[in-house]
Structure formats: C-alpha cells, structure tokens
Amino acid sequence: MTKAELVAKIHAKAALPTKAKAEDALDAVLSSLREALAVGDSVTFTGFGSFKVVTRAARKGRNPRTGKEIQIPAGKIVKFTVGKGLKDAVK
C-alpha cells in the first residue's frame, strides 16, 4: 500500500472532508511518531504494536564485494514489536 492509498482509506473511513485533510492527519501522526522516537521515547498502539529505539552494539561484518572484514560501529535503530491484535488479524 502506498501513502496515497492509505490517505484514500483514511479519507473514506474517518469521513474527513477532503483527501488533503486526511493527508494532513497522516502527516501529523507520522511527525509525532518521528519526534517521540528521536528523543528516545517508545510509542505504543494497543492491539497494533509498539515502536522503540534500541542501541545496536558494534560488530564485525564483511564487505560483500571484497570479502574484507570491516568493523560496523554501534548505532541506534527503531524496533517494531507487533501487538496481539495485529498478529491475530494477519494469521
């Protein structure tokens, strides 16, 4: 599903007056999610899942082109854990 398709579904299900309003609502949700994760907060949608920032440790890897071993630095990533409601809906 693309962003445009999601906006169309939000427009239809939320009965918003225009697709532009639906896109504004989606952008506001995504922006709020991004801001919360940027400061290290976790975001939970009950029945859907949760997003949290975790630190990945430094590790060794290999350059696939040359086979040379490289050091991959530690970094932060976003982890999504699926909720029971979503897991059951996908089954």
Secondary structure, DSSP 8 states (H G I E B T S, - for coil): --HHHHHHHHHHHHT-S-HHHHHHHHHHHHHHHHHHHHTT--EEETTTEEEEEEEE--EEEE-TTT--EEEE--EEEEEEEE-HHHHHHH-
